């Protein structure tokens, strides 16, 4: 289903690109034609990966509006799990967490292979990542920015191992969460070399400080790669992984007065420091579900009786939510400017993709600040694509971040690897009305956050309380099945069902109501079918496990 073999992949790509040659913003030429030479060439691909970017920030970014007008937008785009390392592992491999073996952000200080870089590497994911196949197909492959949790360096430690499949690898280590004073790498003769980025003194001008900001350094490295490779003959792939708008991780900011979400200094003041929307206009009204009572969200046992409530943390106060929302919008502006620079710099044979590893909540559903839930705030992310042959408009296809790996492979003229669980989105580029998938599946493993988890600093208690769950999401509904018994070998299922037909958020759990019974039964059947999809590693995915998303 949707997998193109051998020459057919090239035919599909040629047909797509024949729809129209585009400029950097993906706008078709008037006659819809492109020279035969450009149609036959492997396209370039640039992916901008944001960190913890929530949908409430979309309205603040001019680049998002530009990409919406020029290309494809996917309003029903979800991630397999709303945790950084888990989601990014699925992005690289096109596989669910149970297939990658990456279930949490960290490895519990090296004593477990449940999460982090250790789990990613131990389970063979580096070799299965799409960039390996793109490099083998002749692509110059570049990575700049945040990689995976615990792929780290600190003074006195050796550098981590070289990751296969990258021609250029400039990972920026986790000290960049605070905005300044961090280290990165370069790749020379397939050996990592360390690059230090010291922070300017507090007495330096704001302009000098902004040049040393993590987002600015990552952006400059990315633009250098784009400029060099646009001028070269070989096709290229680049991932730009920004830290914005993730919170800092230390109790105090690098500079006195730095907010929890530290933006560049140029974006800290002014009427338009929040971008397209004036900061004063951003309020809890932009956070659907804020202050909604959580009593009616309590899970239900299979027989419909109330189960134990897991959402018991303190609700984020309104003043803190508004402050954080505005600071996150300010952080997003450095990313916005970079995306616009990329769009203006790439040629007509380059696709540009904008997305995020997961969402983020700020007090919605009676919660604090954080992620990890199956709720819309956490699992729905932006996905926008511009490039040759991409017809502008919103798609109704339900997508998951596991769909991007096979998409990049098909664009490169490759048949997606048989162990990819995702489905290439390339056919939807030229046909906005095409709908093949109407469901996405989510997996989450309960964790106890360790001190080296960047999410432990300000939302650790809340994340610890989110039970393991499997969930299925459609355009208009969510069914989540929680394991409410954390003891090994014990299971107590608790269900939450929400309809989005009238509400933009999870207003009330209606799992046990008769009116919703047909919809619940249909999604329950999807969950049961997904339970049977147990392929791991490089095992080929069965056709049944792809059909289940229809």
N, C-alpha and C positions, 0 to 999 in steps of 0.2 A: 504494500500500500504506500504509494508515493515515493518508492525507492527506484531510482533511475540507474540502469546498468550501462556500463561501457559507453558505446557511441551515442546511446540515447541521451546520456547526460549532456554530451556536447550539442546534440540537436536541440534539447530543451533550452540550454543556455543561449545558443545562437538565435533561437526564436524570440527569447526574452529580450536580448540586446537589440534585435532588429526593430523592436517597438519604438526605439528612438534613442539617438545619441543625446547625452545629457551633459550639462556643465556641473560645476561643483555642488550645486544645490539640487540636482536631479531633475531639472526641467527639460521636457522633451523638445526637440527641434520641431519647427512648424511642419515639415514634410514627413516627420516620423522615421526618417531613414538614417542609416549610419554606414560609413564606408565598410567594405567587406573586411579590410584588414583589422579594423577595430572590433568588428563583431567576432572575429576569430581569436582575438587575443584574450588571454586569461585576465580577468579584471583584478584590480587592486581592491583591498578591503581594509577599512579602518573602523575599529570598534572602540567606543568610549564607554568605559564601565564606571558608573558612579557608585558611591559607597553609602548605603543606608538612605538612598534618595526616595522620598515618599511622594505620592501623587499630589499632595497638597502644594508641592513646590513647583509643579509643572507650569502653573499660571505665571510664575515669576521669571521664566526663562525665555528670552527672545529666540534663541536657537531652536527650541522645541517648536515654537510656532512656525519658524522658517521651515523646519523639516516636515511639519504637518502639511504645509501648503505645497511643498515640492515633492513629497514622497509618500511612502506608506506608513500609516500608524496602526498600531495593534492595541486597541483599548482593552482587550481581554487577554493580557499577557501576564503570566504568573511565574513564580519560581518554585522549584521542588521543595525548598525549605528556606525559611527566612532567617538563616544564619550565614554569615559571610563565607566561611571556609566550605561549608556543606554546599552552598549554592554555587560557588565558583568552581568547585570540583565537578558539579553537574554540568556547568557551562563548558568546561574544557573537554569533557568526555561524552556529552550527550546521554548521560546515564543517571538513573535515580540513586539516592544515597545508599540503598541496600545493595546496589551494584558496584558503586565506587568504594564502599566500605568506610566512607567519611561521614560520620554521624554527628560530630560536634566540632567546635572550633579548635579545641586543644587536645593534646594527648595525655593530659594529667601528668605533666612533667616527665614525659618519656616512659611512663610505666604502662601505658595502654596504647593500643593502635586504633582507638575509637574515633579519634579526630585529629585535626591539624595536618601539617605537612607529613608527619610520621605515618599517619594512616594513608594519606594520599600516595606516598612513595611505596609503602609496604605492600599495598594492594595493586601495584603495577599501573597506576593511573598515568604517570608521566609518559609512558610509552603509548598509551591509548589516546592521548590528547590529540585533538584535530590538527594542531600546529605541526606535529610530527609528519603527518601525511601531506600537509601543504608544503612543507619544506622539501619532502621527497619529490613533490610534483613540480619543483622548480621555483617555489616562492622564496623570497627573502622575508623572513619572519622576525618581527620585532615585538618586544614587550617592554613597556615603560610604566613604572608605578607600583602599586600595591599588588603583591602576588597572593600567597596563602599564609594563614596564621601559622606561626612557629617556623616558617622559613625565614630565619632571623640570624642576625649577627649582633654581638655586643662586644665591647672592649675586652680583650683577653680570650675571646673565643675564635675558633677557626671559622672561615666562611662556609656556608652550606654547600652541598654538592651542586654541580652544574645540572641544570634541567635540560633534557634533550629536546630537540626540535626548534631551537631558537637561534637565529643568526645574530640578532642583537638582543641582549638581555640586561636591561637596566632596572632591576627591581629596587624599589625604595623601601627601606626597612621600617619597622613599626614605630620607631621613634618619631616618624613624621606625623603620627596622629595629632601631636601637639602643635603642628604647623611649622616649627623651626627646629634646627639643630638635629640633623639626622644623617644617615649614611645611605649610599646606594652602591650599585655595582656596574661594572662594564664587563664585557666578554671579549677576551683577547686570546686567540689561538685556543678556543674552547676551555679557557681557564678564567674564573672570576677574579676580578680585581676590585678592590675597595676604593670608593670615592667618598670623602667626607664633605659635608655641607654645614659648616659651623654657622651659628646664628649671629647676626650683627649685634653689637651691644645695644642696650636699652636706649642709649643716648643717640643712636643713629636715626636718620630721618625715616619717616614712614615709607618713602619710596625705596630706600635701601633695604629696609626690612621686607618689603613686598617682593623684591627680586629674589630673596632667599626663602620665600614661602614655599612649602612643599608643592602646592598646586602650580606655582610659577615655574619651579625647577622641572617638574614632570612635564609641563606644557612646553617648555623650551626644548627638552630632549625629544618630545614627540614631534615638534615642528621640524627639528633638524633631521629626524628620520624621514618624515614626509618629503621634505625638500630634496634630500639626497636620492630617495628611491623613486620619486616622480620623474627625476631626470635620468634614471637608469633604465636599462632595457628589460630587466626581469620584473615579473609581477611581484607585488609585496602584500603582506598582511601585517597590520599593526594593531595591537591592543594597548590602549591608553587607560590605565586603571588609576583613577583619582581617589584621594582620601576624602574629599568633600562629598556630602556634608556630615561625615562621621564626627562624633564628639571626641574631644581630647581624652586622654586616658589617665593623666596625672591629676592629683587633687588640685594643684595650682597650675595655671597656665604658664607658658614659657616667659611671657612678659606680664608684668603686673597689670591686672585688670582684664586679662584675656577671658572672654566668656567660655562657657562649657563647649560651645560650638564656635571655634575661633576663625573668623573670616580674615581676609586680607585687610590691611589698615585702610586702603582706599574705599572699602565697602562698609566701613563702620559708621559712617555719617552721611547725611544728605537725604533729600526727599526720595531719590531713586536708588538708595543703597540696597533695597530689596528687589531691584530689577523692574519688571514691567508693572508691578503693583507697589504702590506706596506702602512703606512699612506700617504706617499708622492704620492702614486698612486691613492688615492681616490680623485676624482675631480667632477666637474659638469657633466662630461660624465657618471657618475654613477647615475645621477638624470634625467632620460628620461623626456623630456618636459621642462627642465630648459631653460629659456629665450625665449620660444616659444611665439610669439605675441598672445595676448588674444582677439584681435578684432574679430577674426573669431570663437570665442567660445560663442559669445553672444546668449542668448536664442531666440527661435522663438515662435511666437504665433501659435495657432492651424492652422491659415490660411497661415502660412509660413512667415509672415512679422516679422521683427526684433522686439524683445521685449526689455525692459530696461535691461542694463547690471548690474548684481549684484556684479561681481568680480571687485571691484574698489580700492582695497587696494594697498599699495606700494609693488612692487616686491622686494623680498629679494635679496640684492646684491650678486654677485658671491663669493666674498671673505668671506662673512658671511656664505653662504651656505656651502662652503668647510670646513670652520672652524667647523661649527656645525656637519657636516657629520662625520668628523674625531673624534670629541669628543664623538659623539653618538656611533661610532664604538669602541672607548676606553671603554665607559660605558658597552657595550655589552659583553666585555671580562670576567667580573666577572660572568655574567650569563652563558657564555659559559663554564667556568670551573665548575660551579655548575651542569650543565646538564651532563657533562662528569662524575662527581663524582656520580651522581644518576645512570647513565647507568652502571657504574662499580660496584655499590653496590647492585642493586636489583637482585632478584633471577629469575629463569626461568618462574615463574608464574606471572610475573608483566608486565603490559603494562606501557609504558612511552609515554606521549603526550606532544608535544611542540607547543605552539601557542601564539597569542597576542590578546589583547583586541581591537586593531585597528592599523592602519598604521599612517603615518606622512609625511607631505610634507615640503620641504625646497626649495621654490622658483619655483617649477614646475607649469606649466600653468599660469605663471605670478603672482603667489601668494606669500605670505610671508612665515612664518613658522606656522604649525598648522595641523588641521584635520577638520573633519565635513563635507567634501564634498562627493559626490558619486564617485569621481574619483579613479582610480586604486591605486594611492599613499596612499589613506586614508582607503579604504575598503578591500583591498586584504591583507591577513595576512598569515604567514607560518602555516602549519598544518602538523606535522609529527608524526607517530605512530610506535613504536616498541613493540614487545611482542609475546606471544605464538601464533603460527599459522599465523603471519602476513607475507605475501609473499612480498619480496622487489619489489619496483617499483613505478612509478608515476601513479596516478589514474586520469581518465578523468571526474570522478564524480564532479559536481559543488556542493560544500558544503557551509554551513553557520554555524555560531557558535551556532545556535539553534539545530543543529544536534548532538551536543555533549552530552546533557542531556539524550536523549533516547539511545545514544550509551553506556553510562555508565550503564544505567539501564539494557540494554540487556546483557552486559558483566556480570552483577551481577545475571543474571538469571531471571530478572523481565520483565514483559510486560510493555513497556513504558506507562506512564500515558496518558489518552485519551486527556488531554489538551495540550500535547506537539505538537507544530507545526512542529518540526524538524523530521528528519528521521534518524534512527540508521545507522551508517556507518559500523557496524560489518560485514555484508555480503561482503563488499568490502575488508576486511582485507585479506581474503583467495583468492579473485578473482580480480586481478588488472584490468581485462577487463570489469568488471561489471559497467554499467552506468545506473542509474535510474533517476537522476536529472540533468537537463541541465540549470536551472535558479535559481537565488537567488534574493530575494527582500530586498530593503533597505528603511528605513523610517528615516526621520530627522525632528525635530521640531525647528524652529528658536527660538533663545533665546537671552536674555540680560544677559550677564555674571555678576555674583555678585562677590564681593571681595574675598569670600571664595572658589571660583572655582579655582583649580590649573592651569587651562588653561587661566585664565584672565590676568596673569602677563605679558605674552609676545606675546599672539596672540588673545587677547580679541576683539579688533576692527574688526579683520578679521572674527572671529567666529560669531560675532553679525550680520554681513552682509550676512551670508549664509542663504538663504530663506528656509522655510520648503519645503521638497520634498519627493516624493515617486519615487523609481527607480527600474528597473529590470536589472539584469546583466546576461549575458550568457558568454560562453568561449570567444566569439569574439566580443561582442558588449555591449553597455550601452545605455539605454534610461532612462533619468531622467525628471520628471515632477515637475517643481518648481512652488510654489505659490508666485508670484512676488508682491502681494498686502498684506502687513503685517497687514492691518486693520481688526479687528474682523468682521466676517460676510461677508467680501469681498474676492473674489478670482479672480486672473488673472493668467491663466496657461501659463507657458513658458517652452518650451521643448529643450532638448539637446540630440542629438544622435551621438554616436561615434562608429566607427568600429575599432577593433584592429587587423584586418586581415593583415594590412600592417604596422600600427603604434603601438608602444608600449605605447603610451599615447594618450591623447585626443587632437589631433592636430587641428581638425576643426569640428565644429558642422555641420553635413550634414542632419539634420532633414528635411529640405525643398527640398532636391534634389530628382529628379525622380529616379535616379539610386538606391537610398537606400529605395525607397518607400515600396517594399515588406518586407524587414527586419524591417522597422519601423512599418509597419502595424501588423506584427506578435508580436512584443514586446508590441505594444499598446494594443493588445488583451489580453496579459498577465497582463498588468497593470489594465485593466478594470476588469478582472476576480479577481485579487487580491483585488480590491476595495470592492468586495462583501464578503471578509473574515473578518467578524467583531466580531468573538468570543473574549471574554475577560475573564480574571480571570481563573476560573476552568471549564469554559464551554468546553465541548468536541469539538474538531476540526472536521469539516466536511471532508469527503473524497475529495470533490471538491477542498477544500483549500489546500490539500496535492498534488493532481494531478496537480495543476497549476504550480508546479515547474518542471514538466517533460519537 
